[in-house]
Amino acid sequence: MDILAYGEPMVEFNQTGQGEGRLYLQGFGGDSSNFAIAAARQGARVGYWSALGDDANGRALRALWDAEGVDHSLVRSDAAAFTAIYFVTHGERGHEFHFYRSGSAASRVAPADVPQARIAAAKVFHLSGISLAISNSACDAGYAAIDAARAAGARVSFDTNLRLKLWSLDRARAVMSDVLRRCDIALPSWDDITAITGLTEPDAIVDHCLRGGANVVALKLGAEGALVASESERHRIAPFPCQPVDATGAGDTFGGAFVARLVAGDGLRAAGRYAAAAAALSTQGYGAVAPIPRADAVRAALARQA
């Protein structure tokens, strides 16, 4: 396996703008699941570890992963809990999220559930701030998995994805700052990392992450593109031209595509350009998963731009 991702998968209901705003498109989400699917669509061998309710939404997610080639054998069915859902609305302030996840099956994952051998066999173990924020037991499980990955020599990929509805800023700062020191590939978003560190200048943010212990940093800057760096090189990645209608999951697509291309052997600049194109293309349709492009579409878009 190239990548094993951990977190909370969700079923999505995304406002389409039709029917005076009363029609919603059912889809799928959850940042680490989006990441896993984005990586799989770029050709990586991907697995997912979590828990689902023994319900229709959980079965729908399993069918999705089957169709996407994502191994979900490590996803437990929990008959005593439910699969989380969320709604996306669109207005003058952009897209807004409304989550129904407290007590979900994924939030009941605990350190005893950590798949030590499968983590050790992966090249990259991926998790996010949300993976750690949904419950104390899920946070403890994430830490145990990071320790297992580091002990086995697997790289750890971490996306900040700060959600203050899930935990306080003080706790988020403490936990995420610690995990950023333990990861190999840091995938912060500008809004998240400025709240965590107080830094506002992109190069200073990247320097902070590299000094902390990350080997690779891909700072997502939204409409301004990205900044990718290691100790030996640094590249500004221009935003890829697109006609966006819904940015849901774009950061997850960037991360999944970026890590997939690193695993495939791309250099930082090439992986960053590829990920920026994939993320831009993903904003041209509604929902977190359906618009994620496959490798042939990303390569064709890059060729057209060149």
N, C-alpha and C positions, 0 to 999 in steps of 0.2 A: 504494500500500500504506500502511495506517495504521501497522502495527507489524511489525518484523522481529526475531525472537528468535533467540538463539544459545546453544548448549549441547549437553548430552548426552541424547538420548532413550533410554529404557530400556523393557524389557518387565518387567512386575510379576507376582509370584505372592503373593497376599495370603491369609493364614490366615483361614478363615471361622468357625471354632469348631465346625464339623460334623465328624463322623467322629472324635471324640475329638481334634480339632485337627490331623488328618492331611490334611484336604481344603483345597486352596488354589484361589482364584479367579484365573485368568489375566487380567491387565489390562495397563495401560500406565502409564508414569511418566516420570521425568526432569523436574526442576523447570521448566526453561524450555519444554519441550514442554507440560507441564501449563498453564503460563502462557499459551502461545499458544492452546491449545484453549479455555481459559476466556475469553480475549479474543474469540475467534471466535464462541463461543456467545452473547456479548453483542452481536454484530453488527459487530465490527471486521473490517477486511480485514487478514489476518495471513499472514505468511510465516515460514518456518523455515530456518535455515542450520546444517548440521552434517554428520556422516558416519555411515553405517550399514555393518554388515557385509553382504556379499552372501549373506544367509542367510534362513531362514524368519522369524526375529524381525524382521529389517529389513523384509521384505516386509509383515509384519503392521502395522508402524508406518506404512508408506506407505499401506496400505489405510485405516488409522485417519485419517490426515490428509486423504486424499481424502474420506472420509465427513464430516469436520468442516469442510471448505472451507479447510484450511490449505495454502497453496502450499509444496510441498517440492521445487521444481525446483532449489534450491540445496543440497540434501542429496545428498552424493556417496556412491556405493556403493563400498566398499573390499573387494576380494576377498581382501586379505591380513590382514584383521582381522575382529572379530566385533561383534555388537550386544550391548551391556551388558544385564544382567538384575539383578533384586534380589528378595528375599523380605521380606515384612512379617509379623511375628508379634505376637500380642496377649497381654498378661499383666497382672499386678498393677502393673507399672511403665508401663503404657500400651503404645503400639506401638513396636516395635523393627525396625530395618532391617538387612539383611544383603546387602551388595553384591558383585557379581562383575563388575568393570569394568576392572581393570588391563590396559592394552594394547588397549582397545576402539577401534573405528573412530573414534569422536568424539575420543578422546584424541590421535589422529594428525593432527588439523587443525592447519594451520600458517599463518603470516602470508601466504604466497603464495596461500592459498585465500580470502582476504578478498574478498567481492563488493562492491567499492567502489561501483559504479554503483547497485546495488540498495539499499545502505545509504543512499546520498545521496538516493534517491527516496522513502525511508520518512519518516514523520513522527516515529516513535520507534524507536530501536534498543534492544533489551532483552538483558541478560545477568545472570549471577548469580555469586556466589562459587564455586559448583560449576563453572561454565563456565571459570573461571580456575584451578581447583585440580586438574583431572584430569590435566594434564601441563604442562610448561614451554612446549611449542609451542602448546598451546591457550590458555595465558595470554598468550603473545606475540600470538597471533591476536586475542584479545579486546582487547588494548590497541590494536592496529592498527585494529580496527573502531571503537573509541571515537574514535580520532583522525579516522577518515574521517567519522563521524557529526558530530562537532563542526565539522569543516571545512566540511561541507555545510549546517550549520544545523539538522540533525535533533536532537531531544532524546534524551538517553541515560537509560534506566531501569535501575536496579541493585537487585537483591535480594541481601542479604548471604548467606543460606543457608550458614552456617558448618558445615563437615564436617571435624572434626579427624582423621578417618581418612585424609583425602586430603593434608593438609599440616600443618606445625607451626603452633602458635598464633602464634609470632613472625612467620613468613612471612605467615600469614593477616592479622595485624594490619597489617603493612607494605603489602601489596597492597590490601587492602580499604580501608584509610584513604586510600590514594592514589586509588582509583577513586571513593570517595565524594566526593572533591574534584572529580572530573571529570564527575560525573553531574548531570543536571537533576532527575530524579525518584528519590529514595531510598526504598527499601522495606525497611527493616531490621526484623528480629524482635527482641524484647526480649532473649532469651537470647543471640543472636548479638552484638548491638551492645554489650551490657554486657561480654562477653568481649573485644571488640575495643577498647573505649574505657575500660573501668573505671567508667563512669558507670552509676548505677542509678535515677536519677529521670527519669521520662519527659520532662518539659519540658526538663531539662538535656540529654538525649540529642537531642531535636529541635533545640534551640539549637545544639548542637555540629555537627549535620549542615548546618543552614542557614548557620552561619558558615563552614563548610568549602567551601561553593559550591553546594549543592543549592538549587534553586528551590522544590521541593515535597518534603515528607517525609510518609510514611505509616508511622508506627511501629505495628507489629502487636503487640498485647498479649495475645493468646490469649483466655482466658476473660474478660479485662477489657475486651475490645473493641479500640479503636485510638485513636491520636491523629494527626490530620492537620493539616498546617500549611504556611504559606508565611511570608514576611516580614511580610505584612499581615493574616493571619488565622490562627486556631488553633481546632480543634474536637475535643472528646472525642466519640468515637463509641461508643455503648453496645453491648455484645454483643447480637447478635440471638438471640432465643430459639430453641432447637432441641433435638432429642433425638439427640445424637451417638452413633455406634457406631464410627467410624473417622475420625480427623483427618488421615489421609494426604492431602497435597496441598492442605490448606485454605489455607495461606499463599500457595501459588501461585495458587489461585483468587482470593483477595483481590487479589493483585497484578494478575492479568490483567484482572479486572473493573474495578479502580480505574483502570488506565491506559486501558482501552477507553472508560470513561465520561469521562475527561479529554479524550481525543481527540474524543469526540462533543460536547464543549462543556459538560459539567457543571461546576459549581463544586466546590470542595474538599469541603464538607460533604455535598453530594448524592452525589458520587462515593464518599466514605467510607462513607455509610450503605448505598449500593447494594452496595459491595464486601463490607461486613460481613455483609449478608444472603446474598449469594452464597456466601461462605466458610462460613457457618453451615449453609446447605442442603447444601453439599458433604460435610459430616460425617455425614449421615444415611444413607449407604450405604457399602459397602466399596469400597476402591480409590481411586486418585488421580484417575482420569479419569471413570469411569462416572457417579459422583454429581454431577459439576459441573453446576449448573443452567443452563438456557437463560434468555434474557432474559424471556420471558413468565412463567416460574415465579418469577423474582426480583421482578418487578413485582407479581405477585399476592401474594407474601408481604409485601412492603412495604405494599401496600394493606390487607391484613388487619390488620397491626400498627397502621396509622394509624387 
